[in-house]
Amino acid sequence: MNCAELQDHYELYALGLAEEPERSEIRAHLDRGCEVCMVEIKRAREMAALLGGSAAPAAPSPRLRRRILASAGAGERSFGWAAFLAGSTALALCAAFYYAGRERQYFDEARVLREQTRNQIIEIARLNEAFAILNSADTTVTSFGENQPKPKGRIFLNPSRGLLLIASNLPQAPSGKAYELWFITKGGKAVRAGMFQSESDGTAVHVERGAMDMKNTAAVAVTMEVEAGVDAPTSTPMIVAPLAAATQ
Amino acid sequence: MLLLPILLAIRAAEGDADLVARLQRREPQALGDLYDRYGRLAYSLILRVVRDTGIAEDLVQETFLRVWNRVQAFDAQKGAIGPWLLAVARNRAIDYLRSAGGRERNAVEFEETDHPALYIDMEQGILASDKARRVKRAVEKLSAQQRQVIELAYFEGLSQTEMAERMGQPLGTVKTWVRTALKNLRDDLGAAAVSA
């Protein structure tokens, strides 16, 4: 067959409707590069393609795209398990370091708070002791250092509760040094009665608990000694308060 | 409304040559771009044929895999991958219908779409061209019988004998309707439809 005889069969061929012998004839023309048939088949295929575009529009599910890419081995990049595990491990380590640091911080803060609380309890107990001495009916008081710039203050004495010293103008004790309180017996012997430090403003409040032998005590004295304390005074007392002057 | 799938390809067709070159370099993103351009169009066509969304998606997947695996035979400079892809999509769908209905495959037709080199001269951007709108109008102008036979041929892949059986009409009558419909379409498109 020549091309003219095939003229009415190109669209049929493109649509798959061509019958024999026309179908084989067209194929043979195409196989040998017949320019007329190539042009006509091209036109017929265009029309067929355009017919395909006339289908009612519809949208596939969004996952179809991923399915196609995955089945072609062209899946879009995503986090694999290895990356996920590595990231998770790194995150866990960061969290562990962070929370370990936070735990240490909380532990230190708790330790400081416990120390502060303990000191406050001690201070409250000391103040309670001081108030108890001050409020007792049998407490006597004696003053020292009046009308002079050197340390001055008062000493409250209670036979059963102990001693309360309130002083001011105390010089700052050098490093390694502290004030030591002495009971001076009527026989002139110095008996240790506790250590204390002054505040930065030169004041001091010291409570020495316990029963006192008021009858055999002649005076109360304070010297500057090493922090550990000494068995006998090693310096001239900066405070001397005779009990004979004590009054209720 | 019916032209929407074609209009979706208007901008896409302009870059087909570059897209084909990227597909041939096996760039993974190129397959995604191909799907973005023609996935909905292919799905609409296949769904029109098989009328089942699940099957249609499976066949769309087959279509794109076939193109992906055979794109090396395409001429990246001359190729119009859209019409080829649609031809593959149509044949996948009709092949399914024929298999489901126990009908024979059209060997010549399938052999052609398996060889994309036969499409290298097809005009690029054909799906986006004014021809698409003209074909649509030309189809609408056909008589009911003529339109039916064209749709049975294109969307169901029926032979003329099968159409005659389906419509309960003499084979000669069906052949007349088919030839008249195709002539009317060709005449409506005119000589201008033939690309130089």
Interface residues (C-beta under 8 A of the other chain):
Chain A: D8 E11 L12 L15 G16 L17 A18 E19 R23 R27 L30 M38 V39 K42 R43 R45 E46 M47 A48 A49 L50 L51 G52 G53 S54 A55 A56 P57 A58 A59 P60 S61 L64 R65 R67 I68 L69 S71 A72 G73 A74 G75 E76
Chain B: M1 L2 L3 L4 P5 I6 A9 R26 P28 Q29 L31 G32 Y35 D36 G39 R40 L41 Y43 S44 L45 L47 R48 T53 A56 E57 V60 Q61 F64 L65 W68 G82 P83 L86 A87 A89 R90 I94 N106 V108 E109 L118 Y119 D121 M122 E123 I126 L127 K131 A132 V135 K136 V139 I150 A153 Y154 F155 G157 S159 Q160 V178 R179 L182 K183 L185 R186 L189 A193 V194 S195
